[in-house]
């Protein structure tokens, strides 16, 4: 079973930046779309961004223009660069593969992002 490991979260002030990483134990990124999701406190998990196997990207409206998804197929790693962070971005961030609504793998432990002054 391929595993996903998210990292890079932390505490940041509003307006700050963080870069999240998602490492896979197998070669997935050249085959499947990769997605970032987040789960805000007390809310359902929501989709944030997608990078297709062809390296096209799409974003949720709430993060468009502030977040950038990218990947390194050779390292089996996908990144989420988050700029101009807002308190409402506070959440646990997860990655997964496949379509937005049908992720293929079990969820990892996620990485906590807290935006607060």
C-alpha angles and dihedrals in degrees: 000000000000113000130207123211120193123200143158102074125134147127117309135168121247110279092028131119139237134180118215124199131203117194122193126204091220140041102273109131097076090054109034138041113255122219137192119210134178137204116210119206110286093000138105118265110269134198117251111173144349135208114192125213085257088056096248113145135208131180141201111255091243092065103027111129093016105059128054126194119204138159147206109213092189090058095038087231132131123195137204114204108199119194133174090024119200131201088250089063088069105122146109108276123214136180130210141163132245131036121347094251098035110047111188104212138057113268118262125222093273127215124263119235117190121184111193141131 
